[in-house]
Amino acid sequence: MSNRLSSTRRTKIDLVLRCAHAAVSNSAFFVCVITYLHLTAPAQAARSQLPAPTVDALDAIVGKWQGDVVNGRSTLSDCAWTPLRTAVLCEQTITTPDGVQHALNLFTFEPATSRYVLYVVSKPGNPPNTATIAIDGKRWTYGGGPAPAGQRRTRTINDFSARDSYDWWTETSDDGEHWTRVVGGRSTRVTAGKER
């Protein structure tokens, strides 16, 4: 991190110091305040134009998706909005060499914390596992946080850049900085999504 201040930040600091010294004169103080507001307004406007996270980001996963065959497994996922449009529920049919399995994925959004969370019931009767999802545009990242001692970090990425398919891959890391792809594939949209 650099010890140098940006010229805009340095100008703002100088202006604040001048305003503090000018506080003895009401007119000089008024000019300082107006100038400071003029300098800070563009940055505040830019921040306010960033879209706030909403449940609508989950719309990317809505639809029926057929996954590639990877390591002898393929997944058909049927994902739809819940009736109140507060979450997306995906019913999965997983075809494996040992037979067909079923799983449920529930994608949710918590407005109070702006957090996306995935609940996975891997098999009927099993308790759900949870994972926080970081959604950055068309890229969803599941997991990747600190792992228990002696274990590698693992994360899964979904890339929704294409309209009717998404690429996914799983990566591992020892340090959370350098990631190695372990497995990946593509899921293709079979039908568009619907409301439940």
N, C-alpha and C positions, 0 to 999 in steps of 0.2 A: 504494500500500500504506500502511495506517495505521500510525502510530507507537504508537498506543494498544494496550495489552495487554488481552485479554478479562479479565473479572473472575475467571473460573475460573483462568486462567493466572497472573494476578497473585497470587491466593490461594495457588497452588501454590509460586510463587517465594518469597513471604513465609514460607510454612511451611518450606521448605527452609532458608532463612536462620535461622529460629528454631531449627530442629533442629540446625543447625551450632553455634549458640551454646549449645544445651542439651546438647550431647554430653558435657559435664562431668558431668552427672547421668544415670545409666543409666535411671532411671524416666522422666525428661522426654524422653529420646531415644526410648524405646520408644513413648511416647504420640505423638510426632511421626511416627514411622514408620507406626504404625497409621492415623493420620489421613491421611497422604499416600496410603497404599494405598487407603483408602476414597474419596478424591477421584479417583484415577486409574482405578479399576476400571471405572466405566461406560464410559469412552472406550475402554479396552482391550477390553471385551466387545463394544462396537459394531463395532470393527475386526475382531474375530474372527468376527463373524456375516456379513461380506461373503463371498459365494461366490467361491471361487478360480476363475480361468479353467480350463476343461477342454476336451477335444476334443469334448464333447457339444454345445457351442455351434454346431458345424458342422451339426448335425442340421436346422437351419432350411432348408438348401439341398437336402436330400435329397428326391428325387422327380423327376417328369418335368414340365418347364416349357415352355410355349409363349409366346414373347415377341411383343409387338406388332410390327407392321411399322413400322419407323422408318427414314427415308431410304432406302426401297426394300429394306431388309434385315429378315429375321426369323430368330429363333434358336429351335430346339427343343433343349433341354438335358435329358439323362437323367443324373441324379446319384444315385450310390449309395455306400454305405460300402465300403471295401476289406475283404477277408476278415478281417483282424485288427482292424478298426474303429480304425485309426490315421489314416485320411484319407478324404476324400470325392473320388471321381473323377467328373467330368462329361464325358460325350461330347456334343459339340455338332454339330448339323447347321445350317449357316447358309445360308439361301436369299437370294441376291443377284440383281440384274438380270443379272449376268454368269454365273450358274450357282450350283451347290451347292458349298459348302466344308465341311470338317470341322476341328474343333479339339478339344483336350483341356485341361481345367482340373483341377488337383489342389489341393485345399484341405487344408492340414496344420496341425498344432498342435505346437509345440515346448515340452514341459513344463518344461524347465530354464530357459527364458527367458520362459515364458508368452506366446509370440508365435504369432500366426496368420500363415501365409504361403500365398500363391497362386502356383502355377507354371502358366504358360500356354504350351502348344505351339499356336501359331496356325495352323500348317500342318504336315502330316507332313514330317519331315526338318529342320524349323527347330529351332534351340536354344530351350529354354524361357526365357521372361521371368518375372521374379518381382516380386511386390508384397506388402508387409506389409499386413495387414488389422487395423484396430482394430475390435473388436466391443464395442459398448456397448449391452447389452440386445438390442433387435430391430433395431438400426441397425449396418450394416457399412460401414466407410469404407476404400476402397482408395486408397493413394497420398496425394498432397497435401503431401508433404514438399518440402524445398528443391529447386529446379530449377537446371539449368546456367544460367550467365550469359546473359541475353538471352531466356530462355524463361519462359513462364508455368507456374505450378504447375497440375497437373491432378489431380482426384480423382473417384472414382465412389462413389456412395452406393447401398446396397441397404437398403430399409426393409421389414422383415418383419412389420410390425404386423398385417397381415391374415392370416388363417389359410391361405387357399389362393391367395394371390397376393402378389407383392412389387413395389413401385415401385422404380425405379432412375433415377438421373440422373447426368450428368457435369457437373462445374463446373470453372471455371478462375479463377485469381487471380494478381494481380501481387505481392501482399504476404503471402498466406497467412492473411489476416484477412477480407477482403471477397471473396466468391465470387459468380460469375455462372454461372447454369445455361445449359448449351450445348445439351444434348439429354437426352431422358428417355423413359421408357415404363413398361410394366407386363408382368410375366411371370405367367402363370396356371398353377396346378398342373393337369396333365392326369391324372396318377396319383400315388398315394402312393409313397414311397421303399421301397427294399428293400436287403437286404444283397447284396453281390456274391458 
